[in-house]
């Protein structure tokens, strides 16, 4: 190819792509970001589903966005700010009882005590376990990914050793039985995240990463973004451009160009070729290696591994415009503060959770969905007309390819299951609906470009964690990956983008003549 035009080309203007580009430009590199959509932000976006109603699409909260990245890129100066809502979750139960989780553990404990004095006594030990578990993972958040053997060696002979073994060998369901007796308390704490199955060994690992990492971040960075998710994308875009990053939207990369075993640029759909010293893909690993790179440049064994990466823990997003708030007065009494219901979890039992995963594993949409409903307009009135609201439901678990039917055939049934389930707890919910839409795994894949609609690129499970996640450095020299499929994993953290940029800069320094 001709003369190098850029030091680095980043494919994809999702949040990790923008973070990576900003760190590279900050060190004086010329950086071009290419985005297939007509906007930046990737999966970080708000969708207008009815005039005046803007609903967060894939992510709906910043609970893991790392203070290190936020501060080093000076994102508050570019408009990043959050509403740090509390309580963090309200969970109603069919018998009329409920639980809430608060930033203040004593408040959470008081709610548990109303259901079970014994479980209230166990709660501090439960919390302590998860803090240690998340702490083991967090110490490697901004490092090169360790091997499991390295982590095991690091914790050997310390109080963390038993916690580490539990993370890998015990399921969340069994752990709940060790601590709690009340079925509602167990239902309140049951999770499996990307493992899917709460009874599976390794589910503790997945939950520690996604649910508890926020405890190692500054509380002021936790919350609902002011101005919606679009404001997060805008802040990251402004920060990148302020550092000299060039961004082109509405352009699709057709191929990563490779010469003599090294990436040397990209070819766009339409034929334009752009040269660079380094190419960085923010696309997911499957899309990068199975679509953007010529398979002849890769080993067959490597391609098999990429093809078989697990992308099974998928969701649907139910997005709605409401004329009024869902009514939870059955639980909270008349005149309750509606901000208590900013984030609502629907999961009446551990068995209910298990059934949702079992249906997905068998290729069937769950008849009784696990719902995580957020009402961001309770804090940010700019998202809806006065007195009205928007709802974003992250709903688990759903197969990418339902058995015996298409998603178009399953869509109406799944939508109705979500609406009717919410009506079981907030009877007026159906009557408040102004407009609504369901975004299936197929829709998410088509709209955002994430394989199988997997919002974390690949599942965050032990077999795909640390050094077993996809490496920043590709088997092709000068090609790197910076997305959620790399260490440490998914969610809005900025860590993969940060870590990849540091890997690139280290490699460049080593290549410079002394």
Secondary structure, DSSP 8 states (H G I E B T S, - for coil): --S--EEEEEE--BHHHHHHHHHHHHTT--EEEEESSSSSBTT--EEEEETTEEEE-S---BSS--HHHHHHTTGGGGT--EE--SSSEEEE-TTS-EEEE-SSHHHHHHHHHHH-HHHHHHHHHHHHHHHHHHHHHHTTTTSS---HHHHHHHHTTSTHHHHHHHHHH--HHHHHHHH---HHHHHHH---GGG--TTSTTHHHHHHHHHHGGGGS-GGG-BEETT-HHHHHHHHHHHHHHTT-EEEES--EEEEEEETTEEEEEEETTS-EEEEEEEEE-S-HHHIIIIIS-GGGS-HHHHHHHHT------EEEEEEEESS----HHHH-TT--GGGGSEEEE---HHHHHHHHHHHHTT---SS-EEEEE-GGGT-GGGSSTT-EEEEEEEE---SS-TTS-HHHHHHHHHHHHHHHHHHHSTTHHHHEEEEEEE-HHHHHHHH--GGG-TTSS--SGGGSGGGSB-SB-SSBTEEE-STTBSS-SSS--HHHHHHHHHHHHHHHHHS--
